[in-house]
Amino acid sequence: MEKKLEFTDRAKNQIRKITQSKTKKYFRIAVQGGGCSGFKYNFSFDDKVEKDDILFEQTIIDKTSLDIIAGSVVDFKKEMIGESFTISNPKASASCGCGLSFSV
């Protein structure tokens, strides 16, 4: 079964805008242990694709992280308190108020 992530148009546009203006050409999404709920999302930039990475246009994610967030929707939101990428993960059984930490 193919593992998928869905990106909203807002997220795609923002990733394109950021990667064109940075010296790093990829937007990286990773899931790391930690945070208030067990796992946390980490967003960063990279200039190379590693052997265990999966490429989604200008976004890269390692296979282990993709296993945890496959089926999720990546969005970019602009709110009064700031701008941020968000992930709606159907596998998350709980998340904290910041939206970056979750458990499965």
N, C-alpha and C positions, 0 to 999 in steps of 0.2 A: 504494500500500500504506500502510495506516495504521500510524503509529509508536506503539508501546505501551511502557509501563512497568508493571510489576506492583508493587503495594505489599502487604506482608504486613499482617495485622490489627494486629500490634504497631506497625508504622510508621505506619499510619493513625491509630491511637489516640494515639500520641505527637505526631504532627503536629497533630491536633485539639486536644490538651491544650495544646501550646505556643502555637499561634496564638490560642487563646481567652484565654491569660494575657498575651500580648504586645500592645503597641500596633500592631505590624505584623500584618497579617492573612494573609500568605502565607508559606509555607516555600519557599525558592528552592534549587534544585539547579542547579549549573553545572559545566561541565568547563573547566578552564583549562590552559594549557601550563605545564609545570614539574614539580616533584616529582622523585623519584629515577628514575622510569621514563618520563617524557615528558609525561604528563598527570596532573592531580590533580582530585579531586572537591572542590567547594566548597559548603558548606551555609551558608545565611544566611536572613535574614528581609527581607521587602519589604512595602510597602503599596500597590504598584501593579503592574499587568500591562502590560508593554511590547508594542509591536505585533508583535514576532517571538517572543513567548512563547506556550507551549502550557500550558493550565490542566488539571491533574489534581486535582479537588476543591480542597483548600487548598494545593496544591503547584504552583509554576510552574517551567518550564524553557524556556530559549531553544531555538530550532529547531536551531542548530548543535550545542549540547550534546546535544540529543535524538538527533541523527543518530549521535553517537558511542556513546550508551548505550541506544539503542532495544533492546528485548528483555530488559533487565535487571530484576532484582528488588531493590527497595528494602526494607530491613529495619531494625529497631531492636533492638539487643542490649544487654542488661544483663549485665555480667560483673564479676568481682571487681575488675578494674582500672578499671572505669568503665562509662559508658553511651555508646553512639554509634550513629549511623546507618551502615549499610553498604550497598554496592551490589555485587551479584553480576552482573558484566558478561560475557556469553558472548563478546563481541568482544575482550576483554582477552587479549592473548597472554602478558603477564607482569605481575606486580604486585610491589610491595615489601612488606616486613614490616608496615608501618603500615596497609596496606589502603586507603589513600587515594590512592595513586599507581599508575599503570598505563600500559601501552603497548598499542597496537592494531596 
